[in-house]
């Protein structure tokens, strides 16, 4: 079986004149046509503009910084706006208004500067506020490993497209696990960058009190590293930025770390953990011990703080209320219960009812919590946990009107904490269930420690490769 080419390999073909950007784009568009009917991953098609850009690129010498010149790409329909293109954020009212963005986000500019060619926008839950991609506006995205199962969320459309081989890399963002959860459920590599690493400009300084950030999902570690180098650019007016690494993230892949102090947390104080998820962490621990690292059960004492979701919900609710207000202004009519999903409308209503004092109290709790959590990394280098407490759920489970919210709470024990602390965290596709469903393992690094995580990820990818594993729905 041929191992699929990643983004760097495709860029190398273009550089060697063995393929042209237009050939790569046409191939990727054909892949969308072959499998998107099953997956519902791509919801806005930008075929014409993609072909036009690729045609020009084929006749143009790439700048030195365009290290992924001509590589097909997809952007999630959330936060990453491209001028003149549809932007609906999973919402029916924006869809029905046929709203198109009036500007490029800084992130879209950085993706373009890397040489990536945007083929379209991927499916997302409304406002990215849940962990399965099943919006009323566009319907459910389906997991290419088993179409009955969720892709995760909120970057589920992007993850499905990459997992099915449509593109090697796609945009994703993460406010409570939305890069890591879809990566876990779709068998991909997904790194959540540090707070401040990627700009939210020009309209936003931060989102969800600094909990959210942007990145990508990919099939290879090196693709994510190269993209991170390209999007880790501070822009004038950014309220803060993460410190620059000593060497590029791509160069850090050669680090081959030795003798790391690693803590694992295969269980949860908040509830039951499925045996497959526990096994995924225990198997990763054995692999790391074999690579010469010191591994023991150890984790921050505040990892399962009983106040955590109280304050996280306050910040999420206020952020959702602001988003609803801004998008209502954009289409010239307010977003209300009649044009938002019930869960979203309830969250927005909570946000509207909260006072500034209540919001700032939760933000200050975030800061206190972060200081308590990150002190653990004074003694350890990396923490390993499951991504979720269960394998990928069935489509519909997390959207059930009576039990969906409870089920989400039962699943979401490990990811949102590191959005609050702002630490880098990644999901690696190291385990499969007996039924052939992917289960990711989460690795959390020290503050601003993407370089360490990426070096460790490369070491693990070499020892336990996954690129040869393909889902049942594959676009070739």
HELIX and SHEET records of a PDB file:
HELIX    1   1 UNK A    7  UNK A   15  1                                   9    
HELIX    2   2 UNK A   21  UNK A   39  1                                  19    
HELIX    3   3 UNK A   47  UNK A   58  1                                  12    
HELIX    4   4 UNK A   92  UNK A   96  1                                   5    
HELIX    5   5 UNK A  106  UNK A  113  1                                   8    
HELIX    6   6 UNK A  126  UNK A  128  5                                   3    
HELIX    7   7 UNK A  156  UNK A  163  1                                   8    
HELIX    8   8 UNK A  180  UNK A  186  1                                   7    
HELIX    9   9 UNK A  221  UNK A  231  1                                  11    
HELIX   10  10 UNK A  249  UNK A  252  1                                   4    
HELIX   11  11 UNK A  253  UNK A  255  5                                   3    
HELIX   12  12 UNK A  275  UNK A  290  1                                  16    
HELIX   13  13 UNK A  308  UNK A  331  1                                  24    
HELIX   14  14 UNK A  337  UNK A  339  5                                   3    
HELIX   15  15 UNK A  342  UNK A  353  1                                  12    
HELIX   16  16 UNK A  356  UNK A  374  1                                  19    
HELIX   17  17 UNK A  375  UNK A  378  5                                   4    
HELIX   18  18 UNK A  397  UNK A  399  5                                   3    
HELIX   19  19 UNK A  404  UNK A  411  1                                   8    
HELIX   20  20 UNK A  416  UNK A  421  1                                   6    
HELIX   21  21 UNK A  450  UNK A  463  1                                  14    
SHEET    1   A 3 UNK A  42  UNK A  45  0                                        
SHEET    2   A 3 UNK A 117  UNK A 122 -1                                        
SHEET    3   A 3 UNK A  72  UNK A  76  1                                        
SHEET    1   B 2 UNK A 134  UNK A 135  0                                        
SHEET    2   B 2 UNK A 139  UNK A 140 -1                                        
SHEET    1   C 8 UNK A 169  UNK A 174  0                                        
SHEET    2   C 8 UNK A 213  UNK A 218 -1                                        
SHEET    3   C 8 UNK A 189  UNK A 192 -1                                        
SHEET    4   C 8 UNK A 425  UNK A 432 -1                                        
SHEET    5   C 8 UNK A 438  UNK A 444 -1                                        
SHEET    6   C 8 UNK A 382  UNK A 386 -1                                        
SHEET    7   C 8 UNK A 261  UNK A 265  1                                        
SHEET    8   C 8 UNK A 294  UNK A 297  1                                        
END                                                                             
